[in-house]
């Protein structure tokens, strides 16, 4: 009599509902376009034509120029703050719209392979197929962790985002490891559930961090639907 398979797929499916992927693959609505528009405005702006009183201003007494000169310090400060904001926004966009989705595409491929192996187990009790698929998935998640750890995140606001991203990949890798062990020890299903909840909390923290920074920079986006 064939042994009844542990409901591995149901455990995987529950974990995947809390996937990082909906966060990683962001559909940016105005972020990139807004940045391009700002760059265009800064480089293509037409010089203003001199007004009729320009010659009079040139011959005005030096005493009248003094008040304008006193604002140079504030102008420099404002310019510095604007440049810092622009640089911070560019770093955030590079991280969340380019670097992270590239890793997310790899994650999708990993999950498809894991799913294929687990499907064989669910259909005919092929434990070996599930073990091999999960072992490979765990190994490839190790690679995702390394890639996430190597992503540049120099700004103070990006560092916690990167840390939570890495943490999320580690937690999901650990979830796969527990599911793999649960094939031979069904009593571990409770620990799988606990780890899945821990992973879900990490996902929510990541989402909050991304959302807060996006609002700060005026970037509108929507989450891609789970795949």
PyMOL CGO cylinders between C-alpha atoms (Angstrom):
from pymol import cmd
from pymol.cgo import CYLINDER

trace = [
    CYLINDER, 0.00, 0.00, 0.00, 1.42, 3.38, -1.03, 0.3, 1, 1, 1, 1, 1, 1,
    CYLINDER, 1.42, 3.38, -1.03, 2.23, 5.67, 1.87, 0.3, 1, 1, 1, 1, 1, 1,
    CYLINDER, 2.23, 5.67, 1.87, -0.04, 8.70, 2.13, 0.3, 1, 1, 1, 1, 1, 1,
    CYLINDER, -0.04, 8.70, 2.13, 2.06, 11.75, 1.19, 0.3, 1, 1, 1, 1, 1, 1,
    CYLINDER, 2.06, 11.75, 1.19, 2.48, 14.58, 3.62, 0.3, 1, 1, 1, 1, 1, 1,
    CYLINDER, 2.48, 14.58, 3.62, 0.65, 17.68, 2.41, 0.3, 1, 1, 1, 1, 1, 1,
    CYLINDER, 0.65, 17.68, 2.41, 3.88, 19.36, 1.37, 0.3, 1, 1, 1, 1, 1, 1,
    CYLINDER, 3.88, 19.36, 1.37, 2.27, 21.39, -1.39, 0.3, 1, 1, 1, 1, 1, 1,
    CYLINDER, 2.27, 21.39, -1.39, -0.32, 22.86, 0.98, 0.3, 1, 1, 1, 1, 1, 1,
    CYLINDER, -0.32, 22.86, 0.98, 2.52, 24.00, 3.24, 0.3, 1, 1, 1, 1, 1, 1,
    CYLINDER, 2.52, 24.00, 3.24, 4.41, 25.48, 0.31, 0.3, 1, 1, 1, 1, 1, 1,
    CYLINDER, 4.41, 25.48, 0.31, 1.31, 27.17, -1.03, 0.3, 1, 1, 1, 1, 1, 1,
    CYLINDER, 1.31, 27.17, -1.03, 0.59, 28.76, 2.33, 0.3, 1, 1, 1, 1, 1, 1,
    CYLINDER, 0.59, 28.76, 2.33, 4.14, 30.10, 2.51, 0.3, 1, 1, 1, 1, 1, 1,
    CYLINDER, 4.14, 30.10, 2.51, 4.03, 31.38, -1.07, 0.3, 1, 1, 1, 1, 1, 1,
    CYLINDER, 4.03, 31.38, -1.07, 0.93, 33.42, -0.35, 0.3, 1, 1, 1, 1, 1, 1,
    CYLINDER, 0.93, 33.42, -0.35, 3.23, 35.56, 1.77, 0.3, 1, 1, 1, 1, 1, 1,
    CYLINDER, 3.23, 35.56, 1.77, 5.78, 35.75, -1.02, 0.3, 1, 1, 1, 1, 1, 1,
    CYLINDER, 5.78, 35.75, -1.02, 8.29, 38.54, -1.39, 0.3, 1, 1, 1, 1, 1, 1,
    CYLINDER, 8.29, 38.54, -1.39, 7.65, 38.51, -5.12, 0.3, 1, 1, 1, 1, 1, 1,
    CYLINDER, 7.65, 38.51, -5.12, 4.64, 40.85, -5.05, 0.3, 1, 1, 1, 1, 1, 1,
    CYLINDER, 4.64, 40.85, -5.05, 6.96, 43.35, -3.40, 0.3, 1, 1, 1, 1, 1, 1,
    CYLINDER, 6.96, 43.35, -3.40, 10.04, 42.68, -5.46, 0.3, 1, 1, 1, 1, 1, 1,
    CYLINDER, 10.04, 42.68, -5.46, 8.32, 43.12, -8.82, 0.3, 1, 1, 1, 1, 1, 1,
    CYLINDER, 8.32, 43.12, -8.82, 7.01, 46.64, -8.49, 0.3, 1, 1, 1, 1, 1, 1,
    CYLINDER, 7.01, 46.64, -8.49, 5.02, 48.22, -11.27, 0.3, 1, 1, 1, 1, 1, 1,
    CYLINDER, 5.02, 48.22, -11.27, 6.23, 51.78, -10.99, 0.3, 1, 1, 1, 1, 1, 1,
    CYLINDER, 6.23, 51.78, -10.99, 3.63, 54.23, -12.19, 0.3, 1, 1, 1, 1, 1, 1,
    CYLINDER, 3.63, 54.23, -12.19, 5.42, 57.54, -11.99, 0.3, 1, 1, 1, 1, 1, 1,
    CYLINDER, 5.42, 57.54, -11.99, 8.81, 57.04, -10.37, 0.3, 1, 1, 1, 1, 1, 1,
    CYLINDER, 8.81, 57.04, -10.37, 11.07, 56.51, -13.36, 0.3, 1, 1, 1, 1, 1, 1,
    CYLINDER, 11.07, 56.51, -13.36, 9.07, 58.84, -15.54, 0.3, 1, 1, 1, 1, 1, 1,
    CYLINDER, 9.07, 58.84, -15.54, 9.23, 61.51, -12.89, 0.3, 1, 1, 1, 1, 1, 1,
    CYLINDER, 9.23, 61.51, -12.89, 12.99, 61.20, -12.65, 0.3, 1, 1, 1, 1, 1, 1,
    CYLINDER, 12.99, 61.20, -12.65, 13.40, 61.47, -16.41, 0.3, 1, 1, 1, 1, 1, 1,
    CYLINDER, 13.40, 61.47, -16.41, 11.15, 64.49, -16.47, 0.3, 1, 1, 1, 1, 1, 1,
    CYLINDER, 11.15, 64.49, -16.47, 13.25, 66.17, -13.79, 0.3, 1, 1, 1, 1, 1, 1,
    CYLINDER, 13.25, 66.17, -13.79, 16.45, 65.45, -15.71, 0.3, 1, 1, 1, 1, 1, 1,
    CYLINDER, 16.45, 65.45, -15.71, 14.94, 66.81, -18.90, 0.3, 1, 1, 1, 1, 1, 1,
    CYLINDER, 14.94, 66.81, -18.90, 13.78, 69.94, -17.15, 0.3, 1, 1, 1, 1, 1, 1,
    CYLINDER, 13.78, 69.94, -17.15, 17.20, 70.51, -15.67, 0.3, 1, 1, 1, 1, 1, 1,
    CYLINDER, 17.20, 70.51, -15.67, 19.12, 70.01, -18.93, 0.3, 1, 1, 1, 1, 1, 1,
    CYLINDER, 19.12, 70.01, -18.93, 16.71, 71.33, -21.54, 0.3, 1, 1, 1, 1, 1, 1,
    CYLINDER, 16.71, 71.33, -21.54, 15.47, 74.43, -19.76, 0.3, 1, 1, 1, 1, 1, 1,
    CYLINDER, 15.47, 74.43, -19.76, 15.55, 77.44, -22.07, 0.3, 1, 1, 1, 1, 1, 1,
    CYLINDER, 15.55, 77.44, -22.07, 17.46, 80.49, -20.85, 0.3, 1, 1, 1, 1, 1, 1,
    CYLINDER, 17.46, 80.49, -20.85, 15.24, 83.42, -19.98, 0.3, 1, 1, 1, 1, 1, 1,
    CYLINDER, 15.24, 83.42, -19.98, 15.42, 86.36, -22.30, 0.3, 1, 1, 1, 1, 1, 1,
    CYLINDER, 15.42, 86.36, -22.30, 16.60, 89.58, -20.67, 0.3, 1, 1, 1, 1, 1, 1,
    CYLINDER, 16.60, 89.58, -20.67, 13.83, 91.97, -19.76, 0.3, 1, 1, 1, 1, 1, 1,
    CYLINDER, 13.83, 91.97, -19.76, 13.64, 95.59, -20.65, 0.3, 1, 1, 1, 1, 1, 1,
    CYLINDER, 13.64, 95.59, -20.65, 15.11, 96.67, -17.34, 0.3, 1, 1, 1, 1, 1, 1,
    CYLINDER, 15.11, 96.67, -17.34, 18.19, 94.50, -17.55, 0.3, 1, 1, 1, 1, 1, 1,
    CYLINDER, 18.19, 94.50, -17.55, 20.49, 97.37, -18.47, 0.3, 1, 1, 1, 1, 1, 1,
    CYLINDER, 20.49, 97.37, -18.47, 19.17, 99.41, -15.57, 0.3, 1, 1, 1, 1, 1, 1,
    CYLINDER, 19.17, 99.41, -15.57, 19.92, 96.56, -13.13, 0.3, 1, 1, 1, 1, 1, 1,
    CYLINDER, 19.92, 96.56, -13.13, 23.48, 96.36, -14.43, 0.3, 1, 1, 1, 1, 1, 1,
    CYLINDER, 23.48, 96.36, -14.43, 24.07, 100.02, -13.70, 0.3, 1, 1, 1, 1, 1, 1,
    CYLINDER, 24.07, 100.02, -13.70, 22.28, 99.97, -10.34, 0.3, 1, 1, 1, 1, 1, 1,
    CYLINDER, 22.28, 99.97, -10.34, 24.30, 101.04, -7.28, 0.3, 1, 1, 1, 1, 1, 1,
    CYLINDER, 24.30, 101.04, -7.28, 26.19, 98.30, -5.43, 0.3, 1, 1, 1, 1, 1, 1,
    CYLINDER, 26.19, 98.30, -5.43, 24.21, 99.00, -2.28, 0.3, 1, 1, 1, 1, 1, 1,
    CYLINDER, 24.21, 99.00, -2.28, 21.10, 97.56, -3.97, 0.3, 1, 1, 1, 1, 1, 1,
    CYLINDER, 21.10, 97.56, -3.97, 22.93, 94.32, -4.79, 0.3, 1, 1, 1, 1, 1, 1,
    CYLINDER, 22.93, 94.32, -4.79, 23.85, 93.62, -1.19, 0.3, 1, 1, 1, 1, 1, 1,
    CYLINDER, 23.85, 93.62, -1.19, 20.49, 92.17, -0.04, 0.3, 1, 1, 1, 1, 1, 1,
    CYLINDER, 20.49, 92.17, -0.04, 20.50, 89.64, -2.90, 0.3, 1, 1, 1, 1, 1, 1,
    CYLINDER, 20.50, 89.64, -2.90, 24.02, 88.56, -2.03, 0.3, 1, 1, 1, 1, 1, 1,
    CYLINDER, 24.02, 88.56, -2.03, 22.93, 87.81, 1.54, 0.3, 1, 1, 1, 1, 1, 1,
    CYLINDER, 22.93, 87.81, 1.54, 20.72, 84.96, 0.29, 0.3, 1, 1, 1, 1, 1, 1,
    CYLINDER, 20.72, 84.96, 0.29, 23.58, 83.07, -1.37, 0.3, 1, 1, 1, 1, 1, 1,
    CYLINDER, 23.58, 83.07, -1.37, 24.11, 80.93, 1.73, 0.3, 1, 1, 1, 1, 1, 1,
    CYLINDER, 24.11, 80.93, 1.73, 20.50, 79.80, 1.85, 0.3, 1, 1, 1, 1, 1, 1,
    CYLINDER, 20.50, 79.80, 1.85, 20.48, 79.12, -1.87, 0.3, 1, 1, 1, 1, 1, 1,
    CYLINDER, 20.48, 79.12, -1.87, 23.55, 76.91, -1.53, 0.3, 1, 1, 1, 1, 1, 1,
    CYLINDER, 23.55, 76.91, -1.53, 21.95, 74.99, 1.33, 0.3, 1, 1, 1, 1, 1, 1,
    CYLINDER, 21.95, 74.99, 1.33, 18.73, 74.47, -0.61, 0.3, 1, 1, 1, 1, 1, 1,
    CYLINDER, 18.73, 74.47, -0.61, 20.68, 73.36, -3.66, 0.3, 1, 1, 1, 1, 1, 1,
    CYLINDER, 20.68, 73.36, -3.66, 22.66, 70.88, -1.57, 0.3, 1, 1, 1, 1, 1, 1,
    CYLINDER, 22.66, 70.88, -1.57, 19.52, 69.43, -0.01, 0.3, 1, 1, 1, 1, 1, 1,
    CYLINDER, 19.52, 69.43, -0.01, 17.87, 69.10, -3.42, 0.3, 1, 1, 1, 1, 1, 1,
    CYLINDER, 17.87, 69.10, -3.42, 20.90, 67.31, -4.86, 0.3, 1, 1, 1, 1, 1, 1,
    CYLINDER, 20.90, 67.31, -4.86, 20.96, 64.97, -1.86, 0.3, 1, 1, 1, 1, 1, 1,
    CYLINDER, 20.96, 64.97, -1.86, 17.27, 64.15, -2.30, 0.3, 1, 1, 1, 1, 1, 1,
    CYLINDER, 17.27, 64.15, -2.30, 17.77, 63.50, -6.01, 0.3, 1, 1, 1, 1, 1, 1,
    CYLINDER, 17.77, 63.50, -6.01, 20.71, 61.20, -5.31, 0.3, 1, 1, 1, 1, 1, 1,
    CYLINDER, 20.71, 61.20, -5.31, 18.77, 59.35, -2.60, 0.3, 1, 1, 1, 1, 1, 1,
    CYLINDER, 18.77, 59.35, -2.60, 15.82, 58.87, -4.92, 0.3, 1, 1, 1, 1, 1, 1,
    CYLINDER, 15.82, 58.87, -4.92, 18.08, 57.59, -7.69, 0.3, 1, 1, 1, 1, 1, 1,
    CYLINDER, 18.08, 57.59, -7.69, 19.69, 55.06, -5.35, 0.3, 1, 1, 1, 1, 1, 1,
    CYLINDER, 19.69, 55.06, -5.35, 16.29, 53.90, -4.12, 0.3, 1, 1, 1, 1, 1, 1,
    CYLINDER, 16.29, 53.90, -4.12, 14.98, 53.51, -7.67, 0.3, 1, 1, 1, 1, 1, 1,
    CYLINDER, 14.98, 53.51, -7.67, 18.07, 51.56, -8.73, 0.3, 1, 1, 1, 1, 1, 1,
    CYLINDER, 18.07, 51.56, -8.73, 17.70, 49.24, -5.74, 0.3, 1, 1, 1, 1, 1, 1,
    CYLINDER, 17.70, 49.24, -5.74, 13.96, 48.61, -5.82, 0.3, 1, 1, 1, 1, 1, 1,
    CYLINDER, 13.96, 48.61, -5.82, 13.25, 48.83, -9.56, 0.3, 1, 1, 1, 1, 1, 1,
    CYLINDER, 13.25, 48.83, -9.56, 16.38, 47.27, -11.05, 0.3, 1, 1, 1, 1, 1, 1,
    CYLINDER, 16.38, 47.27, -11.05, 18.54, 45.27, -8.62, 0.3, 1, 1, 1, 1, 1, 1,
    CYLINDER, 18.54, 45.27, -8.62, 15.86, 43.57, -6.55, 0.3, 1, 1, 1, 1, 1, 1,
    CYLINDER, 15.86, 43.57, -6.55, 13.53, 42.56, -9.43, 0.3, 1, 1, 1, 1, 1, 1,
    CYLINDER, 13.53, 42.56, -9.43, 16.52, 40.89, -11.12, 0.3, 1, 1, 1, 1, 1, 1,
    CYLINDER, 16.52, 40.89, -11.12, 16.83, 38.64, -8.07, 0.3, 1, 1, 1, 1, 1, 1,
    CYLINDER, 16.83, 38.64, -8.07, 13.06, 38.24, -8.01, 0.3, 1, 1, 1, 1, 1, 1,
    CYLINDER, 13.06, 38.24, -8.01, 13.10, 36.75, -11.49, 0.3, 1, 1, 1, 1, 1, 1,
    CYLINDER, 13.10, 36.75, -11.49, 15.55, 34.13, -10.29, 0.3, 1, 1, 1, 1, 1, 1,
    CYLINDER, 15.55, 34.13, -10.29, 13.32, 33.41, -7.32, 0.3, 1, 1, 1, 1, 1, 1,
    CYLINDER, 13.32, 33.41, -7.32, 10.37, 32.77, -9.62, 0.3, 1, 1, 1, 1, 1, 1,
    CYLINDER, 10.37, 32.77, -9.62, 12.39, 30.20, -11.56, 0.3, 1, 1, 1, 1, 1, 1,
    CYLINDER, 12.39, 30.20, -11.56, 13.47, 28.47, -8.34, 0.3, 1, 1, 1, 1, 1, 1,
    CYLINDER, 13.47, 28.47, -8.34, 9.90, 28.21, -7.11, 0.3, 1, 1, 1, 1, 1, 1,
    CYLINDER, 9.90, 28.21, -7.11, 8.70, 26.75, -10.38, 0.3, 1, 1, 1, 1, 1, 1,
    CYLINDER, 8.70, 26.75, -10.38, 11.28, 23.96, -10.13, 0.3, 1, 1, 1, 1, 1, 1,
    CYLINDER, 11.28, 23.96, -10.13, 10.39, 23.28, -6.51, 0.3, 1, 1, 1, 1, 1, 1,
    CYLINDER, 10.39, 23.28, -6.51, 6.71, 23.19, -7.42, 0.3, 1, 1, 1, 1, 1, 1,
    CYLINDER, 6.71, 23.19, -7.42, 7.35, 20.67, -10.21, 0.3, 1, 1, 1, 1, 1, 1,
    CYLINDER, 7.35, 20.67, -10.21, 9.10, 18.28, -7.81, 0.3, 1, 1, 1, 1, 1, 1,
    CYLINDER, 9.10, 18.28, -7.81, 6.48, 18.65, -5.11, 0.3, 1, 1, 1, 1, 1, 1,
    CYLINDER, 6.48, 18.65, -5.11, 3.69, 18.05, -7.65, 0.3, 1, 1, 1, 1, 1, 1,
    CYLINDER, 3.69, 18.05, -7.65, 5.17, 14.62, -8.39, 0.3, 1, 1, 1, 1, 1, 1,
    CYLINDER, 5.17, 14.62, -8.39, 5.10, 13.83, -4.70, 0.3, 1, 1, 1, 1, 1, 1,
    CYLINDER, 5.10, 13.83, -4.70, 1.53, 15.00, -4.27, 0.3, 1, 1, 1, 1, 1, 1,
    CYLINDER, 1.53, 15.00, -4.27, 0.39, 12.96, -7.28, 0.3, 1, 1, 1, 1, 1, 1,
    CYLINDER, 0.39, 12.96, -7.28, 2.18, 9.65, -6.74, 0.3, 1, 1, 1, 1, 1, 1,
    CYLINDER, 2.18, 9.65, -6.74, 4.08, 9.86, -3.47, 0.3, 1, 1, 1, 1, 1, 1,
    CYLINDER, 4.08, 9.86, -3.47, 7.48, 10.33, -5.13, 0.3, 1, 1, 1, 1, 1, 1,
    CYLINDER, 7.48, 10.33, -5.13, 9.44, 11.42, -2.07, 0.3, 1, 1, 1, 1, 1, 1,
    CYLINDER, 9.44, 11.42, -2.07, 12.74, 11.43, -3.91, 0.3, 1, 1, 1, 1, 1, 1,
    CYLINDER, 12.74, 11.43, -3.91, 11.50, 13.95, -6.49, 0.3, 1, 1, 1, 1, 1, 1,
    CYLINDER, 11.50, 13.95, -6.49, 10.31, 16.26, -3.71, 0.3, 1, 1, 1, 1, 1, 1,
    CYLINDER, 10.31, 16.26, -3.71, 13.57, 15.90, -1.77, 0.3, 1, 1, 1, 1, 1, 1,
    CYLINDER, 13.57, 15.90, -1.77, 15.67, 16.68, -4.82, 0.3, 1, 1, 1, 1, 1, 1,
    CYLINDER, 15.67, 16.68, -4.82, 13.54, 19.69, -5.76, 0.3, 1, 1, 1, 1, 1, 1,
    CYLINDER, 13.54, 19.69, -5.76, 13.62, 21.07, -2.23, 0.3, 1, 1, 1, 1, 1, 1,
    CYLINDER, 13.62, 21.07, -2.23, 17.35, 20.45, -1.82, 0.3, 1, 1, 1, 1, 1, 1,
    CYLINDER, 17.35, 20.45, -1.82, 18.02, 22.31, -5.04, 0.3, 1, 1, 1, 1, 1, 1,
    CYLINDER, 18.02, 22.31, -5.04, 15.68, 25.10, -4.00, 0.3, 1, 1, 1, 1, 1, 1,
    CYLINDER, 15.68, 25.10, -4.00, 17.40, 25.47, -0.64, 0.3, 1, 1, 1, 1, 1, 1,
    CYLINDER, 17.40, 25.47, -0.64, 20.80, 25.64, -2.31, 0.3, 1, 1, 1, 1, 1, 1,
    CYLINDER, 20.80, 25.64, -2.31, 19.62, 28.25, -4.81, 0.3, 1, 1, 1, 1, 1, 1,
    CYLINDER, 19.62, 28.25, -4.81, 18.08, 30.33, -2.03, 0.3, 1, 1, 1, 1, 1, 1,
    CYLINDER, 18.08, 30.33, -2.03, 21.55, 30.39, -0.46, 0.3, 1, 1, 1, 1, 1, 1,
    CYLINDER, 21.55, 30.39, -0.46, 22.67, 32.04, -3.68, 0.3, 1, 1, 1, 1, 1, 1,
    CYLINDER, 22.67, 32.04, -3.68, 19.82, 34.56, -3.48, 0.3, 1, 1, 1, 1, 1, 1,
    CYLINDER, 19.82, 34.56, -3.48, 20.89, 35.44, 0.06, 0.3, 1, 1, 1, 1, 1, 1,
    CYLINDER, 20.89, 35.44, 0.06, 24.45, 36.07, -1.13, 0.3, 1, 1, 1, 1, 1, 1,
    CYLINDER, 24.45, 36.07, -1.13, 23.25, 38.23, -4.01, 0.3, 1, 1, 1, 1, 1, 1,
    CYLINDER, 23.25, 38.23, -4.01, 20.98, 40.25, -1.75, 0.3, 1, 1, 1, 1, 1, 1,
    CYLINDER, 20.98, 40.25, -1.75, 23.82, 40.77, 0.72, 0.3, 1, 1, 1, 1, 1, 1,
    CYLINDER, 23.82, 40.77, 0.72, 26.03, 42.10, -2.10, 0.3, 1, 1, 1, 1, 1, 1,
    CYLINDER, 26.03, 42.10, -2.10, 23.52, 44.72, -3.29, 0.3, 1, 1, 1, 1, 1, 1,
    CYLINDER, 23.52, 44.72, -3.29, 24.79, 48.28, -2.78, 0.3, 1, 1, 1, 1, 1, 1,
    CYLINDER, 24.79, 48.28, -2.78, 22.81, 50.16, -0.14, 0.3, 1, 1, 1, 1, 1, 1,
    CYLINDER, 22.81, 50.16, -0.14, 24.88, 53.10, 1.05, 0.3, 1, 1, 1, 1, 1, 1,
    CYLINDER, 24.88, 53.10, 1.05, 22.15, 55.42, 2.31, 0.3, 1, 1, 1, 1, 1, 1,
    CYLINDER, 22.15, 55.42, 2.31, 20.79, 55.11, 5.84, 0.3, 1, 1, 1, 1, 1, 1,
    CYLINDER, 20.79, 55.11, 5.84, 17.25, 54.65, 4.52, 0.3, 1, 1, 1, 1, 1, 1,
    CYLINDER, 17.25, 54.65, 4.52, 18.21, 51.78, 2.20, 0.3, 1, 1, 1, 1, 1, 1,
    CYLINDER, 18.21, 51.78, 2.20, 20.21, 49.79, 4.75, 0.3, 1, 1, 1, 1, 1, 1,
    CYLINDER, 20.21, 49.79, 4.75, 17.15, 48.50, 6.70, 0.3, 1, 1, 1, 1, 1, 1,
    CYLINDER, 17.15, 48.50, 6.70, 15.40, 47.66, 3.41, 0.3, 1, 1, 1, 1, 1, 1,
    CYLINDER, 15.40, 47.66, 3.41, 18.36, 45.55, 2.33, 0.3, 1, 1, 1, 1, 1, 1,
    CYLINDER, 18.36, 45.55, 2.33, 18.60, 43.92, 5.76, 0.3, 1, 1, 1, 1, 1, 1,
    CYLINDER, 18.60, 43.92, 5.76, 14.94, 42.92, 5.67, 0.3, 1, 1, 1, 1, 1, 1,
    CYLINDER, 14.94, 42.92, 5.67, 15.27, 41.64, 2.12, 0.3, 1, 1, 1, 1, 1, 1,
    CYLINDER, 15.27, 41.64, 2.12, 18.15, 39.39, 3.16, 0.3, 1, 1, 1, 1, 1, 1,
    CYLINDER, 18.15, 39.39, 3.16, 16.24, 38.31, 6.26, 0.3, 1, 1, 1, 1, 1, 1,
    CYLINDER, 16.24, 38.31, 6.26, 13.21, 37.39, 4.15, 0.3, 1, 1, 1, 1, 1, 1,
    CYLINDER, 13.21, 37.39, 4.15, 15.25, 35.20, 1.81, 0.3, 1, 1, 1, 1, 1, 1,
    CYLINDER, 15.25, 35.20, 1.81, 16.87, 33.44, 4.77, 0.3, 1, 1, 1, 1, 1, 1,
    CYLINDER, 16.87, 33.44, 4.77, 13.52, 32.80, 6.42, 0.3, 1, 1, 1, 1, 1, 1,
    CYLINDER, 13.52, 32.80, 6.42, 12.04, 31.36, 3.25, 0.3, 1, 1, 1, 1, 1, 1,
    CYLINDER, 12.04, 31.36, 3.25, 15.10, 29.17, 2.74, 0.3, 1, 1, 1, 1, 1, 1,
    CYLINDER, 15.10, 29.17, 2.74, 14.64, 27.89, 6.31, 0.3, 1, 1, 1, 1, 1, 1,
    CYLINDER, 14.64, 27.89, 6.31, 10.96, 27.27, 5.55, 0.3, 1, 1, 1, 1, 1, 1,
    CYLINDER, 10.96, 27.27, 5.55, 11.89, 25.10, 2.58, 0.3, 1, 1, 1, 1, 1, 1,
    CYLINDER, 11.89, 25.10, 2.58, 14.37, 23.23, 4.77, 0.3, 1, 1, 1, 1, 1, 1,
    CYLINDER, 14.37, 23.23, 4.77, 11.66, 22.47, 7.34, 0.3, 1, 1, 1, 1, 1, 1,
    CYLINDER, 11.66, 22.47, 7.34, 9.24, 21.37, 4.63, 0.3, 1, 1, 1, 1, 1, 1,
    CYLINDER, 9.24, 21.37, 4.63, 11.90, 19.05, 3.25, 0.3, 1, 1, 1, 1, 1, 1,
    CYLINDER, 11.90, 19.05, 3.25, 12.35, 17.48, 6.68, 0.3, 1, 1, 1, 1, 1, 1,
    CYLINDER, 12.35, 17.48, 6.68, 8.58, 17.26, 7.16, 0.3, 1, 1, 1, 1, 1, 1,
    CYLINDER, 8.58, 17.26, 7.16, 8.42, 14.77, 4.28, 0.3, 1, 1, 1, 1, 1, 1,
    CYLINDER, 8.42, 14.77, 4.28, 9.91, 12.17, 6.62, 0.3, 1, 1, 1, 1, 1, 1,
    CYLINDER, 9.91, 12.17, 6.62, 8.71, 13.72, 9.88, 0.3, 1, 1, 1, 1, 1, 1,
    CYLINDER, 8.71, 13.72, 9.88, 5.15, 15.09, 9.59, 0.3, 1, 1, 1, 1, 1, 1,
    CYLINDER, 5.15, 15.09, 9.59, 5.31, 16.31, 13.19, 0.3, 1, 1, 1, 1, 1, 1,
    CYLINDER, 5.31, 16.31, 13.19, 7.41, 19.24, 11.91, 0.3, 1, 1, 1, 1, 1, 1,
    CYLINDER, 7.41, 19.24, 11.91, 4.37, 20.73, 10.16, 0.3, 1, 1, 1, 1, 1, 1,
    CYLINDER, 4.37, 20.73, 10.16, 3.77, 22.92, 13.22, 0.3, 1, 1, 1, 1, 1, 1,
    CYLINDER, 3.77, 22.92, 13.22, 7.28, 24.35, 12.95, 0.3, 1, 1, 1, 1, 1, 1,
    CYLINDER, 7.28, 24.35, 12.95, 6.70, 24.95, 9.25, 0.3, 1, 1, 1, 1, 1, 1,
    CYLINDER, 6.70, 24.95, 9.25, 3.64, 27.01, 10.15, 0.3, 1, 1, 1, 1, 1, 1,
    CYLINDER, 3.64, 27.01, 10.15, 5.60, 29.00, 12.74, 0.3, 1, 1, 1, 1, 1, 1,
    CYLINDER, 5.60, 29.00, 12.74, 8.41, 29.72, 10.31, 0.3, 1, 1, 1, 1, 1, 1,
    CYLINDER, 8.41, 29.72, 10.31, 5.90, 30.74, 7.65, 0.3, 1, 1, 1, 1, 1, 1,
    CYLINDER, 5.90, 30.74, 7.65, 4.34, 33.24, 10.04, 0.3, 1, 1, 1, 1, 1, 1,
    CYLINDER, 4.34, 33.24, 10.04, 7.78, 34.61, 10.87, 0.3, 1, 1, 1, 1, 1, 1,
    CYLINDER, 7.78, 34.61, 10.87, 8.46, 34.95, 7.16, 0.3, 1, 1, 1, 1, 1, 1,
    CYLINDER, 8.46, 34.95, 7.16, 5.16, 36.76, 6.65, 0.3, 1, 1, 1, 1, 1, 1,
    CYLINDER, 5.16, 36.76, 6.65, 6.09, 39.27, 9.34, 0.3, 1, 1, 1, 1, 1, 1,
    CYLINDER, 6.09, 39.27, 9.34, 9.37, 39.93, 7.54, 0.3, 1, 1, 1, 1, 1, 1,
    CYLINDER, 9.37, 39.93, 7.54, 7.49, 40.53, 4.30, 0.3, 1, 1, 1, 1, 1, 1,
    CYLINDER, 7.49, 40.53, 4.30, 5.20, 43.06, 5.97, 0.3, 1, 1, 1, 1, 1, 1,
    CYLINDER, 5.20, 43.06, 5.97, 8.16, 44.93, 7.45, 0.3, 1, 1, 1, 1, 1, 1,
    CYLINDER, 8.16, 44.93, 7.45, 9.79, 45.02, 4.02, 0.3, 1, 1, 1, 1, 1, 1,
    CYLINDER, 9.79, 45.02, 4.02, 6.61, 46.33, 2.42, 0.3, 1, 1, 1, 1, 1, 1,
    CYLINDER, 6.61, 46.33, 2.42, 6.27, 49.05, 5.04, 0.3, 1, 1, 1, 1, 1, 1,
    CYLINDER, 6.27, 49.05, 5.04, 9.85, 50.21, 4.55, 0.3, 1, 1, 1, 1, 1, 1,
    CYLINDER, 9.85, 50.21, 4.55, 9.48, 50.35, 0.77, 0.3, 1, 1, 1, 1, 1, 1,
    CYLINDER, 9.48, 50.35, 0.77, 6.13, 52.11, 1.02, 0.3, 1, 1, 1, 1, 1, 1,
    CYLINDER, 6.13, 52.11, 1.02, 7.41, 54.76, 3.45, 0.3, 1, 1, 1, 1, 1, 1,
    CYLINDER, 7.41, 54.76, 3.45, 10.43, 55.63, 1.31, 0.3, 1, 1, 1, 1, 1, 1,
    CYLINDER, 10.43, 55.63, 1.31, 8.30, 55.68, -1.85, 0.3, 1, 1, 1, 1, 1, 1,
    CYLINDER, 8.30, 55.68, -1.85, 5.94, 58.19, -0.25, 0.3, 1, 1, 1, 1, 1, 1,
    CYLINDER, 5.94, 58.19, -0.25, 8.87, 60.29, 0.88, 0.3, 1, 1, 1, 1, 1, 1,
    CYLINDER, 8.87, 60.29, 0.88, 10.10, 60.61, -2.70, 0.3, 1, 1, 1, 1, 1, 1,
    CYLINDER, 10.10, 60.61, -2.70, 6.64, 60.90, -4.24, 0.3, 1, 1, 1, 1, 1, 1,
    CYLINDER, 6.64, 60.90, -4.24, 6.92, 57.59, -6.10, 0.3, 1, 1, 1, 1, 1, 1,
    CYLINDER, 6.92, 57.59, -6.10, 3.62, 55.89, -6.93, 0.3, 1, 1, 1, 1, 1, 1,
    CYLINDER, 3.62, 55.89, -6.93, 3.58, 52.16, -7.51, 0.3, 1, 1, 1, 1, 1, 1,
    CYLINDER, 3.58, 52.16, -7.51, 1.35, 49.12, -7.25, 0.3, 1, 1, 1, 1, 1, 1,
    CYLINDER, 1.35, 49.12, -7.25, 2.36, 45.60, -6.32, 0.3, 1, 1, 1, 1, 1, 1,
    CYLINDER, 2.36, 45.60, -6.32, 2.41, 43.03, -9.08, 0.3, 1, 1, 1, 1, 1, 1,
    CYLINDER, 2.41, 43.03, -9.08, -0.04, 40.17, -8.36, 0.3, 1, 1, 1, 1, 1, 1,
    CYLINDER, -0.04, 40.17, -8.36, 1.48, 36.99, -6.89, 0.3, 1, 1, 1, 1, 1, 1,
    CYLINDER, 1.48, 36.99, -6.89, 2.59, 34.54, -9.55, 0.3, 1, 1, 1, 1, 1, 1,
]
cmd.load_cgo(trace, "trace")
